[in-house]
Amino acid sequence: MLVKDFLTHLKGSENQPLLFEIGPGDVVQGGYHITEIKNSTYETIDCGNSLHTWKEVIVQVWVPAEAKAGDPWMPSDKFMKIWDVVDSRLALFKDAEIRIEFGDATHLTSNYHVDGFANTEDGLIVQMAPPRTMCKPREILIEPNEMSAETVASSCCTPSPRQETSIPLAMAEAENSSSCC
């Protein structure tokens, strides 16, 4: 989800408790803190030797040791106040993907995708999903070269959609490359 879409959902849900759902029915307990909001720019080279760049905004959610079951969740307007303070000092990317960084004693720390929202009687739920992996060369080669997945399968892995800027290799370059997965 893009930052601007995330913020639109929050602005339409003033003063509702903000819950972060790691999986169905698995919600970060109340009493959490927003400890950091950061812009992140990625510059990568994939296994097919193509360059990629993309941006993300990462919101770090932390549950302190003294938090206990039954502590209230942060209201969405308090989250927005924190966001506005950070944004006034560090212009946060609005057209980037947003990620929620979270980990505790039972969940490995990870940058979760935001898959959607749910309005419930408990509050506004941010539905998160674990990060996903992919083989970018295969994804890139299929579209620019108008090739089928089956044709590219012999040189790479399975495609997966992703929004980012990339500089693809031509199919002939990838076939001659020994650096594909």
Secondary structure, 3 states (H helix, E strand, C coil): CEHHHHHHHHHCCCCCEEEEEEECCEECCCCCEEEEEEEEEEEEECCCCCEEEEEEEEEEEECCCCCCCCCCCCEHHHHHHHHHHHHHHCCCCCCCEEEEEECCCCCCCEEEEEEEEEECCCCEEEEEECCCCCCHHHHHHHCCCCCCHHHHHCCCCCCCCCCCEEECCCHHHHHHCCCCC
